[in-house]
Amino acid sequence: LILQLFSLSCVFQLLPLAGVVSFAAVGALSFSVYSLFSKSDVIINKGVNPEPWETVDPTKPQKLLTIHQKWKPIEELEDVRKLTK
């Protein structure tokens, strides 16, 4: 493995490719961790809360980027949700 790393540094044409692939891998991993800890619909342990979508705040946007969108709870749906609990 160490020999392969030293041989990679000798081939200068592969350095940009290795950099781009590494950057993409780090970006994918960081977005996965971000989604895991900040999104309410991503579950690791179903035993703790099997239906996490029931506790989603409708006033908080769930998209990565929202532009000029107002999120308001629908009163009828909130009443139905309170009755079914």
C-alpha positions as protocol buffer text, in pm:
chain_id: "A"
residue {
  index: 1
  type: LEU
  ca { x: 0 y: 0 z: 0 }
}
residue {
  index: 2
  type: ILE
  ca { x: 277 y: 243 z: 89 }
}
residue {
  index: 3
  type: LEU
  ca { x: 458 y: 152 z: -231 }
}
residue {
  index: 4
  type: GLN
  ca { x: 144 y: 234 z: -430 }
}
residue {
  index: 5
  type: LEU
  ca { x: 117 y: 578 z: -268 }
}
residue {
  index: 6
  type: PHE
  ca { x: 476 y: 658 z: -358 }
}
residue {
  index: 7
  type: SER
  ca { x: 422 y: 540 z: -714 }
}
residue {
  index: 8
  type: LEU
  ca { x: 111 y: 762 z: -741 }
}
residue {
  index: 9
  type: SER
  ca { x: 316 y: 1069 z: -656 }
}
residue {
  index: 10
  type: CYS
  ca { x: 551 y: 992 z: -945 }
}
residue {
  index: 11
  type: VAL
  ca { x: 267 y: 1003 z: -1199 }
}
residue {
  index: 12
  type: PHE
  ca { x: 174 y: 1370 z: -1190 }
}
residue {
  index: 13
  type: GLN
  ca { x: -116 y: 1329 z: -1434 }
}
residue {
  index: 14
  type: LEU
  ca { x: -312 y: 1126 z: -1178 }
}
residue {
  index: 15
  type: LEU
  ca { x: -290 y: 1384 z: -900 }
}
residue {
  index: 16
  type: PRO
  ca { x: -584 y: 1600 z: -1024 }
}
residue {
  index: 17
  type: LEU
  ca { x: -794 y: 1288 z: -1072 }
}
residue {
  index: 18
  type: ALA
  ca { x: -714 y: 1168 z: -720 }
}
residue {
  index: 19
  type: GLY
  ca { x: -794 y: 1515 z: -587 }
}
residue {
  index: 20
  type: VAL
  ca { x: -1133 y: 1533 z: -760 }
}
residue {
  index: 21
  type: VAL
  ca { x: -1231 y: 1181 z: -651 }
}
residue {
  index: 22
  type: SER
  ca { x: -1123 y: 1255 z: -294 }
}
residue {
  index: 23
  type: PHE
  ca { x: -1318 y: 1582 z: -292 }
}
residue {
  index: 24
  type: ALA
  ca { x: -1632 y: 1405 z: -419 }
}
residue {
  index: 25
  type: ALA
  ca { x: -1598 y: 1131 z: -159 }
}
residue {
  index: 26
  type: VAL
  ca { x: -1557 y: 1382 z: 125 }
}
residue {
  index: 27
  type: GLY
  ca { x: -1855 y: 1581 z: -4 }
}
residue {
  index: 28
  type: ALA
  ca { x: -2077 y: 1273 z: -20 }
}
residue {
  index: 29
  type: LEU
  ca { x: -1973 y: 1165 z: 327 }
}
residue {
  index: 30
  type: SER
  ca { x: -2028 y: 1511 z: 476 }
}
residue {
  index: 31
  type: PHE
  ca { x: -2374 y: 1543 z: 318 }
}
residue {
  index: 32
  type: SER
  ca { x: -2466 y: 1199 z: 453 }
}
residue {
  index: 33
  type: VAL
  ca { x: -2362 y: 1301 z: 803 }
}
residue {
  index: 34
  type: TYR
  ca { x: -2549 y: 1633 z: 766 }
}
residue {
  index: 35
  type: SER
  ca { x: -2866 y: 1451 z: 658 }
}
residue {
  index: 36
  type: LEU
  ca { x: -2829 y: 1198 z: 936 }
}
residue {
  index: 37
  type: PHE
  ca { x: -2817 y: 1458 z: 1212 }
}
residue {
  index: 38
  type: SER
  ca { x: -3037 y: 1737 z: 1077 }
}
residue {
  index: 39
  type: LYS
  ca { x: -3315 y: 1568 z: 878 }
}
residue {
  index: 40
  type: SER
  ca { x: -3612 y: 1428 z: 1064 }
}
residue {
  index: 41
  type: ASP
  ca { x: -3695 y: 1158 z: 809 }
}
residue {
  index: 42
  type: VAL
  ca { x: -3358 y: 980 z: 834 }
}
residue {
  index: 43
  type: ILE
  ca { x: -3367 y: 702 z: 1095 }
}
residue {
  index: 44
  type: ILE
  ca { x: -3089 y: 490 z: 1243 }
}
residue {
  index: 45
  type: ASN
  ca { x: -3278 y: 319 z: 1525 }
}
residue {
  index: 46
  type: LYS
  ca { x: -3645 y: 247 z: 1454 }
}
residue {
  index: 47
  type: GLY
  ca { x: -3706 y: 132 z: 1812 }
}
residue {
  index: 48
  type: VAL
  ca { x: -3673 y: 480 z: 1960 }
}
residue {
  index: 49
  type: ASN
  ca { x: -3916 y: 659 z: 1727 }
}
residue {
  index: 50
  type: PRO
  ca { x: -4066 y: 438 z: 1454 }
}
residue {
  index: 51
  type: GLU
  ca { x: -4257 y: 728 z: 1292 }
}
residue {
  index: 52
  type: PRO
  ca { x: -4037 y: 1040 z: 1303 }
}
residue {
  index: 53
  type: TRP
  ca { x: -4238 y: 1212 z: 1031 }
}
residue {
  index: 54
  type: GLU
  ca { x: -4521 y: 1261 z: 1282 }
}
residue {
  index: 55
  type: THR
  ca { x: -4311 y: 1510 z: 1480 }
}
residue {
  index: 56
  type: VAL
  ca { x: -4197 y: 1725 z: 1186 }
}
residue {
  index: 57
  type: ASP
  ca { x: -4250 y: 2095 z: 1241 }
}
residue {
  index: 58
  type: PRO
  ca { x: -4441 y: 2224 z: 934 }
}
residue {
  index: 59
  type: THR
  ca { x: -4306 y: 2577 z: 982 }
}
residue {
  index: 60
  type: LYS
  ca { x: -3944 y: 2460 z: 941 }
}
residue {
  index: 61
  type: PRO
  ca { x: -3841 y: 2400 z: 578 }
}
residue {
  index: 62
  type: GLN
  ca { x: -3718 y: 2047 z: 509 }
}
residue {
  index: 63
  type: LYS
  ca { x: -3542 y: 2123 z: 181 }
}
residue {
  index: 64
  type: LEU
  ca { x: -3174 y: 2201 z: 155 }
}
residue {
  index: 65
  type: LEU
  ca { x: -3254 y: 2543 z: 5 }
}
residue {
  index: 66
  type: THR
  ca { x: -3587 y: 2727 z: 9 }
}
residue {
  index: 67
  type: ILE
  ca { x: -3643 y: 3060 z: -161 }
}
residue {
  index: 68
  type: HIS
  ca { x: -3946 y: 3274 z: -69 }
}
residue {
  index: 69
  type: GLN
  ca { x: -4159 y: 2987 z: 58 }
}
residue {
  index: 70
  type: LYS
  ca { x: -4381 y: 3013 z: 363 }
}
residue {
  index: 71
  type: TRP
  ca { x: -4463 y: 2692 z: 546 }
}
residue {
  index: 72
  type: LYS
  ca { x: -4786 y: 2701 z: 744 }
}
residue {
  index: 73
  type: PRO
  ca { x: -4952 y: 2410 z: 920 }
}
residue {
  index: 74
  type: ILE
  ca { x: -5289 y: 2302 z: 780 }
}
residue {
  index: 75
  type: GLU
  ca { x: -5541 y: 2323 z: 1063 }
}
residue {
  index: 76
  type: GLU
  ca { x: -5753 y: 2028 z: 949 }
}
residue {
  index: 77
  type: LEU
  ca { x: -5453 y: 1799 z: 933 }
}
residue {
  index: 78
  type: GLU
  ca { x: -5333 y: 1912 z: 1274 }
}
residue {
  index: 79
  type: ASP
  ca { x: -5678 y: 1835 z: 1419 }
}
residue {
  index: 80
  type: VAL
  ca { x: -5678 y: 1489 z: 1262 }
}
residue {
  index: 81
  type: ARG
  ca { x: -5329 y: 1421 z: 1392 }
}
residue {
  index: 82
  type: LYS
  ca { x: -5431 y: 1522 z: 1745 }
}
residue {
  index: 83
  type: LEU
  ca { x: -5736 y: 1295 z: 1728 }
}
residue {
  index: 84
  type: THR
  ca { x: -5540 y: 992 z: 1611 }
}
residue {
  index: 85
  type: LYS
  ca { x: -5281 y: 1014 z: 1888 }
}
